[in-house]
Amino acid sequence: MDLWNKLQNPAQRLQTTHFVNLDGVTSAPLVTLTQEEQPSLFRRSIQHTHQDLLKIAEDSGMAIGVTDHQGTLLWTWSSRPMLSSAEQVHFVEGGHWSTQAVGTNAIGLALNNHTSSCVYSHENQMHSVRDWVCYAAPILDPISGQFHGIINLSTKYKKHSSLGLLAVERCAELVSRSIQFEQKNVLYIKALGTPQIQFNQQILTITHRQIEILCILALHPEGISLNELHYALYGDRDISEKTLKAELSQLRTLLPECILSRPYKLSCEVQADFIRAEKSLDAGFLASTFSLYKGSFLTKSESPILSAWRDCFDARLSHLIYQMEDVDQLLKLVGRIPERIDAMQRILELLPAEHQFREKILLRL
């Protein structure tokens, strides 16, 4: 299996892209957006609401944009006063606006903290947008609480309005409601930290083994044979294929018409936190990687393929942590995931010898 071969050599997967030096940066980096055969839930939700969003931006003479969970713009529209400036700084589809890429900005702060943000003029770290005022708000799934992306309104500082933050929060609310409306045959797999499965706005009560099966199927979107699935799940343990078929039968009852056979594959839309985290890690996007990381991946799993995926991801994450220079981000990580010993060790490497936090960190090691 290609996936198995990839997981067996995590050293080949340690290369990531980091945006750290802002000297001479005048525009956001452009990321190539993939074309989807079927628009995802989030893209459908944007399409569903884009006329309402456009009207809000047009009436206020602003530029508006919606990003994915990594901070890359998926859709934008600019009023005439903002159009030329927006194009010059890459406030366009594919523009990447994390703080890692362009320093302090409203999209990046909302991405880091999942809270609404306003960045006024000189607070923007990139000089080319220092005559802008930007308002940003996170877009959350109203049922699962999953973070989908950021919506942003931008204008020139002379047109700054105290109502800008309320306006962008209203826009985020519109998209969130649309997410709920568009949610048909959507499977959420939360496997980082405490596992949870949600299907069509309902939290499912399923066994740990069934969660493992769904994770294996999510890692094989093109499908997997029964024999491969059996080995991926049980390894060399002496467990019959009838047992696996019984598990699959129960899952089919819970997820009607969503699990195909020959090969076995998921036919519904899948939103898996661990896959999204891996993609963010592949791209070197720190904020989205750490916002998705709520704990280790399926810690109880003995599945060969899932254990290998967990070890590979953890090795790559640890490598990234030891390259980090941002103590605040490391402290946030330790606050949420206190078992990350590597993050505490990295904090000790970065803190001055006399710093007040050193003793606290040492007590936790």
C-alpha positions as CSV (number, residue, x, y, z in Angstrom):
1,M,0.0,0.0,0.0
2,D,1.4,3.4,-1.0
3,L,0.2,5.0,2.3
4,W,2.0,2.3,4.3
5,N,5.2,2.9,2.4
6,K,4.9,6.7,3.0
7,L,4.4,6.1,6.7
8,Q,7.3,3.8,7.1
9,N,9.8,6.6,6.2
10,P,8.8,9.7,8.2
11,A,12.2,11.3,7.5
12,Q,11.1,11.9,3.9
13,R,8.1,13.9,5.2
14,L,9.9,16.3,7.5
15,Q,10.3,19.1,4.9
16,T,8.0,22.0,5.4
17,T,7.7,25.6,4.1
18,H,8.1,28.4,6.7
19,F,7.3,32.1,6.1
20,V,9.4,33.9,8.7
21,N,11.3,36.8,7.1
22,L,9.1,39.8,6.2
23,D,12.0,42.0,4.8
24,G,10.8,43.3,1.5
25,V,7.5,41.4,1.6
26,T,4.8,43.6,-0.1
27,S,2.2,41.0,-0.8
28,A,0.8,37.8,0.5
29,P,2.3,34.6,-1.0
30,L,0.0,32.8,-3.5
31,V,-1.0,29.2,-2.9
32,T,-2.3,27.1,-5.8
33,L,-5.9,26.0,-5.0
34,T,-7.0,22.5,-6.0
35,Q,-10.1,22.1,-8.2
36,E,-12.7,19.9,-6.6
37,E,-15.0,17.6,-8.6
38,Q,-17.7,18.3,-6.0
39,P,-17.6,21.5,-4.0
40,S,-16.9,20.8,-0.3
41,L,-19.4,21.7,2.4
42,F,-17.5,24.9,3.1
43,R,-17.3,25.9,-0.5
44,R,-21.0,25.2,-1.0
45,S,-21.8,27.3,2.0
46,I,-19.8,30.2,0.6
47,Q,-21.6,29.9,-2.8
48,H,-24.9,29.8,-0.9
49,T,-24.3,33.1,0.9
50,H,-21.9,34.9,-1.5
51,Q,-24.6,37.3,-2.8
52,D,-25.5,38.4,0.7
53,L,-21.8,38.8,1.6
54,L,-21.1,40.7,-1.6
55,K,-24.0,43.1,-0.9
56,I,-22.6,43.9,2.6
57,A,-19.1,44.6,1.1
58,E,-20.5,46.6,-1.8
59,D,-22.8,48.8,0.4
60,S,-19.8,49.6,2.7
61,G,-17.2,50.0,-0.1
62,M,-15.0,47.3,1.3
63,A,-13.1,44.3,0.1
64,I,-14.3,40.9,1.4
65,G,-12.7,37.5,1.5
66,V,-13.2,34.1,2.9
67,T,-10.3,31.8,3.8
68,D,-9.9,28.1,4.5
69,H,-8.8,26.8,7.9
70,Q,-5.1,27.5,6.9
71,G,-5.7,31.2,6.1
72,T,-5.7,30.9,2.3
73,L,-8.4,33.0,0.5
74,L,-11.0,30.8,-1.3
75,W,-13.2,33.7,-2.5
76,T,-12.9,37.5,-2.6
77,W,-14.7,40.5,-4.0
78,S,-13.5,44.1,-3.9
79,S,-15.3,47.4,-4.3
80,R,-13.9,49.8,-6.8
81,P,-12.0,51.9,-4.2
82,M,-10.3,48.8,-3.0
83,L,-9.8,46.7,-6.1
84,S,-6.4,47.9,-7.3
85,S,-4.9,47.8,-3.8
86,A,-6.3,44.4,-3.1
87,E,-4.9,42.9,-6.3
88,Q,-1.4,44.4,-5.6
89,V,-1.2,42.8,-2.1
90,H,-2.7,39.5,-3.2
91,F,-6.0,39.9,-1.4
92,V,-7.3,37.5,-4.1
93,E,-8.1,33.9,-4.3
94,G,-5.0,31.9,-3.3
95,G,-3.5,34.7,-1.2
96,H,-2.2,33.3,2.1
97,W,-2.7,35.6,5.1
98,S,-1.5,33.8,8.2
99,T,0.7,35.8,10.6
100,Q,3.5,33.3,9.6
101,A,3.3,34.6,6.1
102,V,2.7,38.4,6.4
103,G,3.0,39.2,10.0
104,T,0.3,40.8,12.1
105,N,-3.0,41.2,10.3
106,A,-6.6,40.6,11.1
107,I,-7.0,37.3,9.3
108,G,-3.9,35.9,10.9
109,L,-4.9,37.0,14.4
110,A,-8.4,35.5,14.0
111,L,-6.7,32.3,12.6
112,N,-4.4,32.1,15.6
113,N,-7.0,32.7,18.3
114,H,-10.4,31.8,16.7
115,T,-11.8,35.1,17.9
116,S,-12.9,38.2,16.1
117,S,-10.1,40.7,15.4
118,C,-9.6,44.3,14.2
119,V,-6.2,45.5,13.0
120,Y,-5.9,49.2,12.4
121,S,-3.6,50.8,9.9
122,H,-0.1,50.9,11.5
123,E,-0.8,47.6,13.4
124,N,-0.4,45.7,10.1
125,Q,3.1,44.4,10.0
126,M,3.3,44.4,6.2
127,H,3.9,48.0,5.1
128,S,1.9,47.8,1.9
129,V,-1.4,47.5,3.9
130,R,-0.6,50.1,6.5
131,D,-3.3,52.3,5.1
132,W,-5.9,49.5,5.6
133,V,-8.2,48.7,8.4
134,C,-9.3,45.0,8.5
135,Y,-12.0,43.2,10.5
136,A,-12.0,39.4,10.7
137,A,-14.1,36.7,12.3
138,P,-13.8,32.9,12.5
139,I,-16.4,30.7,10.8
140,L,-17.5,27.8,13.0
141,D,-19.7,24.8,12.4
142,P,-22.8,25.5,14.5
143,I,-23.2,21.9,15.6
144,S,-19.7,20.4,15.9
145,G,-17.9,23.7,16.6
146,Q,-15.4,22.8,13.9
147,F,-13.4,25.7,12.6
148,H,-13.7,26.2,8.8
149,G,-12.0,29.4,8.1
150,I,-12.0,33.2,8.4
151,I,-14.1,35.9,6.9
152,N,-12.5,39.4,6.4
153,L,-13.7,42.9,5.6
154,S,-11.1,45.5,4.6
155,T,-11.2,49.2,3.9
156,K,-8.8,52.2,3.9
157,Y,-8.2,53.8,7.3
158,K,-10.1,57.0,6.4
159,K,-13.3,54.9,6.1
160,H,-12.8,53.0,9.3
161,S,-16.1,52.3,11.1
162,S,-16.7,51.2,14.6
163,L,-19.4,48.9,13.1
164,G,-16.9,47.0,11.0
165,L,-16.4,44.3,13.6
166,L,-20.1,43.8,14.0
167,A,-20.5,43.6,10.2
168,V,-17.8,40.9,9.8
169,E,-19.3,38.9,12.7
170,R,-22.7,39.1,10.9
171,C,-21.0,37.8,7.7
172,A,-19.5,34.9,9.7
173,E,-22.9,34.1,11.2
174,L,-24.4,33.9,7.7
175,V,-21.9,31.4,6.5
176,S,-22.2,29.4,9.7
177,R,-26.0,29.1,9.1
178,S,-25.4,28.1,5.6
179,I,-23.0,25.3,6.7
180,Q,-25.9,23.9,8.8
181,F,-28.2,24.1,5.8
182,E,-25.8,22.5,3.4
183,Q,-24.9,19.6,5.7
184,K,-26.1,16.5,3.9
185,N,-24.1,13.3,4.0
186,V,-21.1,14.9,5.8
187,L,-19.1,12.8,8.2
188,Y,-16.9,14.5,10.8
189,I,-14.1,12.4,12.2
190,K,-12.4,13.8,15.3
191,A,-9.4,11.6,16.2
192,L,-6.9,14.0,17.7
193,G,-7.5,14.0,21.4
194,T,-10.9,12.6,22.5
195,P,-12.4,10.7,19.5
196,Q,-15.8,11.7,18.2
197,I,-17.8,10.9,15.1
198,Q,-20.6,13.1,13.8
199,F,-22.8,12.4,10.8
200,N,-25.4,14.8,9.5
201,Q,-25.4,16.9,12.7
202,Q,-25.7,13.9,15.0
203,I,-23.0,12.6,17.4
204,L,-22.8,8.9,16.8
205,T,-22.3,6.3,19.6
206,I,-19.9,3.8,18.1
207,T,-17.1,1.5,19.3
208,H,-13.4,2.3,19.2
209,R,-12.9,-0.4,16.6
210,Q,-15.5,1.3,14.3
211,I,-13.7,4.6,14.7
212,E,-10.5,2.9,13.7
213,I,-12.2,1.5,10.6
214,L,-13.5,5.0,9.6
215,C,-10.1,6.5,10.0
216,I,-8.5,3.8,7.8
217,L,-11.2,4.4,5.2
218,A,-10.6,8.1,5.4
219,L,-6.9,7.5,4.8
220,H,-7.8,5.5,1.7
221,P,-10.2,7.7,-0.3
222,E,-9.6,5.6,-3.5
223,G,-10.7,2.4,-1.6
224,I,-9.1,-0.6,0.1
225,S,-9.8,-4.3,-0.4
226,L,-11.2,-6.5,2.5
227,N,-7.8,-8.2,3.0
228,E,-6.0,-4.9,3.1
229,L,-8.5,-3.5,5.5
230,H,-8.3,-6.6,7.7
231,Y,-4.5,-6.3,8.0
232,A,-4.6,-2.5,8.4
233,L,-7.0,-2.9,11.3
234,Y,-5.8,-6.2,13.1
235,G,-2.3,-6.8,11.8
236,D,-1.3,-10.4,12.4
237,R,-3.8,-11.0,15.1
238,D,-6.0,-14.1,14.7
239,I,-9.3,-12.4,14.0
240,S,-11.7,-13.7,11.4
241,E,-12.9,-11.6,8.4
242,K,-16.4,-12.3,9.6
243,T,-15.7,-10.1,12.7
244,L,-14.6,-7.3,10.4
245,K,-17.7,-7.8,8.1
246,A,-19.9,-7.5,11.2
247,E,-18.3,-4.2,12.2
248,L,-18.8,-2.9,8.7
249,S,-22.4,-4.0,8.7
250,Q,-23.1,-2.0,11.9
251,L,-21.3,1.0,10.4
252,R,-23.5,0.8,7.3
253,T,-26.6,0.9,9.5
254,L,-25.3,4.1,11.2
255,L,-24.0,5.6,7.9
256,P,-26.6,4.5,5.3
257,E,-25.3,4.3,1.7
258,C,-22.0,5.8,2.8
259,I,-19.7,2.8,2.7
260,L,-19.1,1.1,-0.6
261,S,-17.5,-2.3,-1.1
262,R,-15.1,-3.9,-3.6
263,P,-13.2,-1.8,-2.8
264,Y,-14.3,-0.5,0.6
265,K,-14.5,3.3,0.6
266,L,-16.5,6.2,2.0
267,S,-18.9,7.7,-0.5
268,C,-19.9,10.6,1.7
269,E,-18.0,13.9,2.3
270,V,-15.4,13.4,5.0
271,Q,-14.0,16.1,7.3
272,A,-11.2,14.5,9.3
273,D,-9.2,16.6,11.8
274,F,-6.1,14.4,11.6
275,I,-6.0,14.6,7.7
276,R,-6.5,18.3,7.8
277,A,-3.7,18.6,10.4
278,E,-1.4,16.6,8.2
279,K,-2.0,18.8,5.2
280,S,-1.4,21.9,7.3
281,L,1.9,20.3,8.5
282,D,2.8,19.4,5.0
283,A,2.5,23.1,4.0
284,G,4.3,24.3,7.2
285,F,1.2,26.3,8.4
286,L,1.8,26.4,12.2
287,A,-1.4,28.1,13.3
288,S,-3.8,25.7,11.6
289,T,-1.7,22.7,12.6
290,F,-1.8,23.6,16.3
291,S,-5.4,24.7,16.2
292,L,-6.4,21.2,15.0
293,Y,-4.1,19.3,17.3
294,K,-6.1,18.6,20.5
295,G,-4.0,15.6,21.6
296,S,-2.4,12.5,20.2
297,F,-4.0,10.5,17.5
298,L,-6.0,7.4,18.7
299,T,-3.7,6.6,21.6
300,K,-5.4,3.2,22.3
301,S,-5.1,2.0,18.7
302,E,-2.9,-1.0,17.9
303,S,-3.8,-1.0,14.2
304,P,-0.5,-1.2,12.3
305,I,-1.5,1.5,9.8
306,L,-2.9,3.9,12.4
307,S,0.0,3.4,14.8
308,A,2.4,4.1,12.0
309,W,0.5,7.2,11.0
310,R,0.5,8.4,14.6
311,D,4.2,7.8,15.0
312,C,5.0,9.5,11.8
313,F,2.8,12.6,12.5
314,D,4.2,12.8,16.1
315,A,7.8,12.7,14.8
316,R,7.1,15.4,12.3
317,L,5.3,17.6,14.8
318,S,8.1,17.2,17.3
319,H,10.6,18.2,14.6
320,L,8.6,21.3,13.9
321,I,8.3,22.1,17.6
322,Y,12.1,22.0,18.0
323,Q,12.4,24.5,15.1
324,M,10.0,27.0,16.7
325,E,11.1,30.4,18.0
326,D,7.7,31.7,19.3
327,V,7.5,31.0,23.1
328,D,4.0,32.3,23.3
329,Q,2.8,29.7,20.8
330,L,4.7,27.0,22.6
331,L,3.1,28.0,25.9
332,K,-0.4,27.9,24.4
333,L,0.4,24.4,23.1
334,V,1.6,23.2,26.5
335,G,-1.4,24.8,28.2
336,R,-3.8,22.7,25.9
337,I,-1.6,19.6,25.6
338,P,0.5,19.3,28.8
339,E,1.9,15.9,27.8
340,R,4.0,17.5,25.0
341,I,7.4,17.1,26.7
342,D,9.1,18.3,23.5
343,A,7.3,21.6,23.7
344,M,8.4,22.2,27.3
345,Q,12.0,21.3,26.4
346,R,11.9,23.7,23.6
347,I,10.6,26.5,25.9
348,L,13.5,25.9,28.2
349,E,15.9,26.2,25.3
350,L,14.4,29.6,24.4
351,L,13.8,31.2,27.8
352,P,16.6,33.2,29.5
353,A,18.2,31.5,32.4
354,E,16.5,33.8,34.9
355,H,13.0,33.8,33.4
356,Q,10.1,33.2,35.9
357,F,8.5,30.4,33.8
358,R,11.6,28.2,33.8
359,E,11.0,26.8,37.3
360,K,7.3,26.1,36.5
361,I,8.3,24.2,33.3
362,L,11.0,22.2,35.1
363,L,8.4,21.1,37.7
364,R,6.2,19.7,35.0
365,L,9.0,17.7,33.3
